[in-house]
């Protein structure tokens, strides 16, 4: 379970802010559910024979009252529980999004951790193919806005339960016919979850899998019409995809549309976002039959892609670094710092360390390292004259002007320099939170 350190914080912020604003632009609202749920919620939703429930969940007994609890391994079950518990769809369908920590006790590998973060959306109460397409197009917009070019869409339909049941009978018969060629993993799944065998990464099984009965051939009219509807909308909007007939889900509650966004940038083919329809789930939880569709993306993997896609410069820590010497200057610096922050600027006030308050020279070094646009300096002379020295830190070397500004006018002067004093080019700090 890794720490996310300040050096990476800006990438997380860019990702989260971008995703959040896109979700908002499609009318999705945020929902935040607890990290811990009752164990049986996941056993019921995900399916007791799946790998997640069998091997990967962090489950424990609450020693206070004997409750069986589990750290959430995914987000959908908790959101659906909340939708039912608070009767959220009584006044119409809901578009929801969430983000947060998930926990799975997996073998750690590159880009996979036991605590990881997901960003997800769930649209509850919508029946048609239009909402499926909307979620997919929303993802495409996110990849574009994050500047991630090499993510491609795979699409399939896994039909409804009875269509899968017919396919399953034929699939098991086919696989039994070739049983001597199956690996241990496939043999174990033969009767519990044969669809998952089609998803195998074992090269030796590829030919068998290629020739297996295809679920798509078992779909009835309704399912095909829905799938066709999704494809039509994607085609009209120039969303590129491949239909991957082997794309399935390891979790029991999915039906009809399933999709994955995959990339080859992370070494082996990696899925960065997976989604699909799960109309049966809410009824399975004891609610009225309610259609639903959603997706979840792994933030860590997307952050890796952002890193490999190019330099996203760390933003400057601040606009102004306050340098001061002496007790009187320090109290003036505090007052000035508050006024600059009132004006919407980010300010670092130099504070003492074990080595002491620091000389002017060492403080100026710190000011330079902070990435500040300006150092504002208050020393004994400045205190006596009721002024401050304002030094531009980002000018060309040797051109850094320094101005002496009356104390009362420092805020206006600095704001003027940062915003109005010159046309704002790309080099200008973007104060999106100051407007």
C-alpha positions in Angstrom: 0.0 0.0 0.0 2.0 2.9 -1.3 2.3 6.5 -0.1 1.6 9.2 -2.6 4.2 11.8 -2.0 4.0 15.6 -2.6 6.2 15.3 -5.7 3.4 13.4 -7.5 0.5 15.5 -6.0 0.2 17.7 -9.0 -0.4 14.8 -11.3 -3.2 13.5 -9.0 -4.7 16.9 -8.9 -4.6 17.3 -12.6 -6.2 13.9 -13.1 -8.9 14.4 -10.4 -9.8 18.0 -11.4 -10.0 17.0 -15.1 -12.1 13.9 -14.5 -14.4 15.8 -12.1 -15.0 18.7 -14.4 -15.8 16.3 -17.3 -18.2 14.3 -15.2 -19.9 17.5 -14.2 -20.1 18.6 -17.8 -22.2 15.5 -18.5 -24.5 16.1 -15.5 -23.0 13.5 -13.1 -23.1 14.1 -9.3 -20.6 13.0 -6.7 -21.4 10.3 -4.2 -19.1 9.2 -1.3 -19.7 5.9 0.3 -17.8 4.3 3.3 -14.6 2.5 2.6 -15.9 -0.4 4.8 -19.0 -2.3 4.0 -20.6 -5.5 5.3 -18.8 -8.6 3.9 -22.0 -10.1 2.6 -22.7 -7.1 0.4 -19.7 -8.1 -1.7 -20.2 -11.8 -1.5 -23.7 -11.2 -2.8 -22.9 -8.6 -5.5 -19.6 -9.9 -6.9 -20.4 -13.6 -6.6 -19.1 -16.0 -4.0 -17.0 -18.1 -6.4 -15.1 -15.2 -7.9 -11.4 -14.7 -7.3 -12.1 -11.3 -5.7 -14.3 -12.9 -2.9 -12.3 -16.1 -2.6 -8.8 -14.7 -2.5 -8.5 -10.9 -2.6 -10.8 -9.3 -0.1 -9.6 -7.8 3.2 -12.3 -9.1 5.5 -12.3 -9.0 9.3 -14.6 -9.2 12.3 -15.4 -6.0 14.2 -14.2 -7.0 17.7 -16.8 -4.7 19.3 -19.9 -6.3 18.0 -19.0 -9.3 15.8 -20.0 -7.7 12.5 -18.3 -9.2 9.4 -16.7 -6.3 7.6 -14.7 -5.9 4.4 -12.6 -3.1 2.9 -14.2 -2.4 -0.4 -12.5 -4.1 -3.3 -14.5 -2.1 -5.9 -17.0 0.8 -6.0 -20.2 -0.3 -7.6 -21.6 -2.5 -4.8 -21.4 0.3 -2.3 -22.9 2.9 -4.6 -25.8 0.5 -5.5 -26.4 -0.2 -1.8 -26.5 3.6 -1.1 -28.9 4.1 -4.1 -31.3 1.5 -2.6 -30.9 2.5 1.0 -31.7 6.2 0.3 -34.2 5.4 -2.5 -32.2 7.8 -4.8 -34.1 6.9 -8.0 -37.6 7.5 -6.7 -37.8 10.8 -8.5 -36.0 9.6 -11.7 -32.7 8.2 -12.9 -29.4 9.4 -11.4 -26.0 9.9 -12.9 -23.4 9.4 -10.2 -19.6 9.5 -9.9 -17.2 8.4 -7.2 -13.5 8.3 -6.4 -11.5 6.7 -3.6 -9.4 3.9 -2.2 -10.1 0.3 -3.0 -8.4 -2.7 -1.5 -7.4 -6.1 -2.9 -4.9 -8.6 -1.6 -3.3 -9.3 -4.9 0.3 -10.2 -5.8 1.8 -6.7 -6.1 3.2 -6.0 -9.6 4.0 -2.9 -11.7 1.2 -0.4 -11.4 -0.9 -2.7 -9.1 -1.1 -2.2 -5.4 -3.1 -3.6 -2.6 -4.5 -0.2 -1.9 -5.3 1.5 -5.1 -7.6 4.3 -6.3 -10.5 4.2 -8.6 -12.5 6.8 -10.3 -15.9 5.6 -11.5 -19.3 6.5 -12.7 -22.7 4.8 -12.4 -25.8 5.8 -14.4 -28.8 4.2 -12.6 -32.3 4.0 -14.1 -31.5 4.4 -17.8 -32.5 1.6 -20.2 -31.3 2.6 -23.6 -28.1 2.2 -25.5 -27.7 6.0 -25.5 -26.4 6.1 -21.9 -23.9 3.3 -22.6 -22.6 5.4 -25.5 -22.5 8.5 -23.3 -20.3 6.9 -20.7 -17.9 5.7 -23.4 -17.7 9.2 -25.1 -17.1 10.7 -21.7 -14.1 8.5 -21.3 -12.8 9.5 -24.7 -13.0 13.1 -23.7 -11.0 12.4 -20.5 -8.2 10.7 -22.5 -8.1 13.7 -24.9 -8.0 16.3 -22.1 -5.3 14.4 -20.2 -3.3 14.1 -23.5 -3.2 10.3 -23.5 -3.2 9.2 -27.1 -2.7 5.4 -27.0 -5.8 4.1 -25.4 -8.1 2.1 -27.5 -11.7 0.9 -27.0 -12.8 -2.8 -27.0 -16.5 -3.5 -27.0 -18.7 -6.6 -26.7 -22.2 -7.6 -25.6 -22.6 -10.5 -23.2 -26.4 -10.6 -23.6 -28.8 -11.6 -20.9 -28.7 -14.4 -18.4 -30.7 -17.0 -20.5 -28.6 -16.3 -23.6 -25.4 -16.8 -21.5 -26.9 -20.0 -20.1 -27.4 -21.4 -23.6 -23.9 -20.4 -24.6 -22.5 -21.8 -21.4 -23.8 -25.3 -22.0 -22.2 -25.4 -25.4 -19.0 -23.8 -24.2 -18.6 -26.3 -21.4 -19.2 -29.2 -23.8 -16.6 -27.7 -26.2 -14.0 -27.2 -23.4 -14.6 -30.7 -22.0 -14.0 -32.1 -25.5 -10.5 -30.5 -25.3 -10.0 -31.0 -21.6 -6.6 -32.7 -21.8 -5.2 -29.4 -23.3 -6.5 -27.1 -20.5 -4.2 -25.8 -17.8 -5.0 -26.1 -14.1 -6.5 -22.7 -13.9 -8.9 -23.4 -16.8 -9.9 -26.8 -15.3 -10.7 -25.2 -12.0 -12.9 -22.6 -13.8 -14.6 -25.1 -16.1 -17.8 -25.5 -14.0 -17.7 -22.4 -11.9 -16.9 -19.6 -14.4 -16.1 -21.0 -17.9 -16.5 -17.6 -19.5 -13.3 -16.5 -17.7 -11.3 -19.2 -19.5 -11.9 -17.2 -22.7 -10.0 -14.4 -21.0 -6.9 -16.5 -20.4 -3.4 -15.0 -21.1 -1.9 -18.5 -21.6 -0.5 -18.6 -25.1 -0.9 -22.4 -25.2 -4.7 -22.0 -25.0 -5.1 -19.3 -27.6 -6.2 -21.6 -30.4 -8.8 -23.4 -28.3 -10.2 -20.1 -27.2 -10.3 -18.7 -30.8 -12.4 -21.6 -31.9 -14.7 -21.7 -28.9 -18.5 -20.9 -29.4 -18.9 -17.1 -29.5 -21.4 -15.6 -27.1 -22.3 -13.0 -29.8 -23.9 -15.8 -31.9 -26.3 -16.7 -29.0 -27.8 -13.2 -28.5 -31.5 -12.7 -29.1 -33.2 -9.9 -30.9 -33.4 -7.5 -27.9 -29.8 -7.8 -27.0 -28.6 -7.4 -30.5 -30.8 -4.3 -31.0 -29.3 -2.8 -27.9 -25.7 -3.5 -29.0 -26.4 -2.2 -32.4 -27.8 1.0 -30.9 -24.6 1.6 -28.9 -22.5 1.0 -32.0 -24.6 3.4 -34.2 -24.1 6.3 -31.8 -20.3 5.6 -31.5 -20.0 5.4 -35.3 -21.8 8.7 -35.8 -19.5 10.3 -33.3 -16.3 8.9 -34.8 -15.4 6.8 -31.7 -13.0 4.1 -32.9 -13.4 0.6 -31.3 -13.0 -3.0 -32.0 -15.6 -5.6 -31.2 -13.8 -8.2 -29.1 -16.0 -11.3 -28.8 -13.8 -12.6 -26.0 -14.3 -9.6 -23.8 -16.1 -10.9 -20.6 -16.5 -9.9 -17.0 -15.2 -11.8 -14.0 -18.1 -10.5 -11.9 -21.6 -12.1 -12.0 -23.8 -9.0 -12.3 -23.0 -7.7 -15.8 -25.2 -8.0 -18.9 -25.3 -6.7 -22.4 -22.8 -3.9 -23.1 -19.2 -4.5 -21.8 -16.3 -2.3 -22.7 -12.6 -1.9 -21.9 -10.1 0.9 -22.6 -6.7 -0.7 -23.1 -3.2 0.4 -23.7 0.1 -1.2 -24.6 2.1 1.6 -23.0 2.4 -0.2 -19.7 4.3 -3.2 -20.9 1.8 -6.0 -21.2 -1.6 -5.0 -22.5 -3.1 -3.1 -19.6 -6.8 -2.2 -19.0 -7.1 1.3 -17.7 -10.8 1.5 -17.6 -13.5 -1.2 -17.6 -17.3 -0.8 -17.8 -20.6 -2.3 -18.6 -24.2 -2.7 -18.0 -25.5 -4.5 -14.8 -29.3 -4.4 -15.0 -29.8 -7.5 -12.7 -27.8 -6.2 -9.7 -30.4 -3.9 -8.1 -33.1 -6.5 -8.2 -30.5 -9.0 -6.9 -30.1 -6.7 -3.9 -33.9 -6.7 -3.3 -34.8 -3.5 -5.1 -37.3 -3.0 -7.9 -35.8 -4.0 -11.2 -33.7 -0.9 -12.2 -31.3 -0.8 -15.2 -27.8 0.5 -14.6 -24.5 0.9 -16.3 -21.1 2.2 -15.3 -17.3 2.1 -15.5 -14.3 2.3 -13.2 -10.7 3.4 -14.0 -7.5 2.7 -12.0 -6.0 6.1 -11.2 -2.5 4.8 -10.6 -2.3 3.3 -14.1 -3.5 6.5 -15.6 -1.0 8.5 -13.6 1.7 6.2 -15.1 0.4 6.9 -18.5 0.4 10.7 -17.8 4.1 10.4 -16.7 5.1 8.5 -19.9 3.1 10.8 -22.2 5.4 13.8 -21.4 6.5 16.4 -19.0 3.7 17.8 -17.0 5.6 20.6 -15.2 5.1 20.7 -11.5 3.3 24.0 -10.8 5.2 26.6 -8.8 4.7 26.2 -5.1 3.8 29.9 -4.7 3.6 33.4 -6.2 5.4 35.2 -3.5 8.2 34.2 -1.1 8.4 36.5 2.0 12.0 37.2 3.2 12.5 39.0 6.5 15.1 39.8 9.0 14.5 40.8 12.6 11.6 40.7 14.9 9.8 43.8 13.7 10.3 42.7 10.1 8.8 39.4 10.9 5.6 40.8 12.3 5.3 43.0 9.2 5.9 40.0 7.0 3.0 38.1 8.7 0.6 41.0 8.1 1.7 41.4 4.5 1.4 37.6 3.9 -2.2 37.6 5.0 -3.0 40.6 2.8 -1.4 38.9 -0.3 -3.4 35.8 0.4 -6.6 37.9 0.7 -5.9 39.0 -2.8 -5.8 35.4 -4.0 -2.0 34.8 -4.1 -0.1 31.8 -2.8 2.5 32.9 -0.4 5.3 31.2 1.5 6.5 33.0 4.6 10.0 32.1 5.5 10.1 30.4 8.9 13.0 29.5 11.2 14.6 26.1 11.3 16.9 24.5 13.9 19.7 26.4 12.2 18.0 29.7 13.1 16.1 32.3 11.1 18.5 32.2 8.1 20.6 35.0 6.5 19.2 37.1 3.7 21.4 35.1 1.3 20.1 31.7 2.5 16.5 33.0 2.5 16.9 34.3 -1.1 18.1 30.8 -2.1 14.9 29.3 -0.6 12.9 32.0 -2.5 14.5 30.9 -5.7 13.9 27.3 -5.1 10.2 27.8 -4.3 9.5 28.8 -7.9 7.9 32.1 -6.7 7.5 34.8 -9.2 8.4 37.5 -6.6 10.4 37.7 -3.5 9.2 40.4 -1.1 11.9 41.5 1.3 11.5 43.3 4.6 14.6 44.1 6.6 15.5 46.8 9.1 15.7 49.6 6.5 12.3 48.6 5.1 10.7 48.6 8.5 12.2 52.1 9.2 10.9 53.5 5.9 7.6 51.6 5.9 8.4 50.0 2.6 9.2 46.6 1.2 11.6 45.5 -1.6 9.9 43.5 -4.4 12.2 41.5 -6.5 11.1 39.7 -9.7 12.5 36.2 -9.6 11.7 35.0 -13.0 13.3 37.7 -15.2 16.2 36.8 -17.5 19.4 36.5 -15.4 20.8 39.9 -14.6 17.6 41.6 -15.5 15.8 40.8 -12.3 14.4 44.2 -11.3 14.0 45.2 -7.7 11.5 47.9 -6.7 11.1 49.7 -3.4 7.3 49.9 -2.8 5.5 51.6 0.1 4.2 49.0 2.5 0.5 49.8 1.9 0.9 49.4 -1.9 2.8 46.1 -2.1 -0.3 44.0 -2.6 -1.6 46.2 -5.5 1.9 46.3 -7.0 2.4 42.5 -6.9 -1.1 41.8 -8.3 -0.5 44.3 -11.0 2.8 42.7 -12.0 1.3 39.2 -12.0 -1.9 40.0 -13.9 -2.3 43.3 -15.5 1.3 44.5 -16.0 1.8 42.4 -19.1 -0.1 40.2 -21.5 -0.3 36.8 -19.9 1.6 34.3 -22.1 2.1 30.6 -21.5 4.8 31.4 -19.0 2.3 33.0 -16.8 1.1 31.1 -13.7 -2.5 30.1 -14.3 -4.5 31.3 -11.3 -7.6 29.3 -12.1 -8.5 29.3 -8.4 -8.1 33.1 -8.1 -10.6 34.3 -10.6 
